[in-house]
């Protein structure tokens, strides 16, 4: 699945991933390969990029809120106030 995380200023992540965990306004949810199309609002929290199925090399980003669109095996995340968590 292709994942893009974008802010108004720049692209902070782009690449093929196993999945992504997102802080939805009703709670945390996960999107994996071939997920059904959807759009969801995101709350303040952390995005966890699942780079591979083994759980290694994962990346995390702290966000203030935003939106995600899942369409054609691509997740586009539009966020405000994103910083990488080391």
C-alpha positions in Angstrom: 0.0 0.0 0.0 1.3 3.5 -0.8 1.2 6.0 2.1 1.7 9.7 1.8 1.6 12.0 4.8 1.3 15.7 3.9 1.3 19.0 5.8 0.5 22.4 4.3 4.2 23.0 4.1 5.7 19.7 2.9 5.5 16.0 2.4 6.7 14.3 5.6 6.4 10.7 4.4 5.9 8.8 1.1 6.5 5.1 0.4 5.1 1.6 0.3 4.1 0.3 3.7 2.5 -2.8 5.3 -0.1 -0.5 7.0 -0.7 2.5 9.2 -2.3 3.2 12.6 -4.2 6.4 12.8 -5.9 8.4 15.7 -9.5 8.7 14.5 -11.9 11.0 16.3 -13.7 7.9 17.6 -10.5 6.0 18.5 -7.4 4.4 17.1 -7.8 2.4 13.9 -5.5 0.6 11.4 -5.4 0.5 7.7 -3.8 -2.4 5.9 -3.2 -3.4 2.2 -6.3 -3.4 0.0 -8.5 -1.6 2.6 -12.0 -0.5 1.4 -12.3 3.1 0.3 -13.0 5.6 3.1 -12.5 9.1 4.4 -12.0 9.8 8.1 -11.2 12.8 10.3 -8.2 12.4 12.6 -7.8 13.6 16.2 -4.7 14.8 18.0 -2.4 11.8 18.6 0.2 9.7 16.9 0.4 8.1 13.4 2.3 4.8 13.4 3.7 3.8 10.0 4.0 0.0 9.8 6.8 -0.4 7.3 6.7 -4.2 7.3 4.8 -7.1 8.7 7.6 -8.0 11.2 7.1 -4.7 13.0 10.7 -3.5 12.5 11.7 0.0 11.2 8.3 1.5 12.2 8.1 5.3 12.2 5.8 7.5 14.4 4.5 11.1 13.9 2.7 13.2 16.4 -0.2 15.2 14.8 -2.6 17.9 15.9 -5.4 16.6 13.7 -6.3 16.1 10.0 -8.0 13.8 7.5 -7.2 10.5 5.8 -8.5 9.2 2.4 -8.1 5.6 1.4 -8.6 4.9 -2.3 -7.1 2.4 -4.8 -4.7 0.9 -2.3 -3.3 4.4 -1.4 -3.6 6.2 1.9 -3.3 10.0 1.7 -3.0 11.7 5.2 -3.4 15.4 5.4 -2.3 16.8 8.8 -1.5 19.9 10.8 1.3 20.2 13.3 3.2 17.0 12.4 6.5 16.1 14.0 8.4 12.9 13.9 8.7 11.0 17.1 12.1 9.5 17.6 
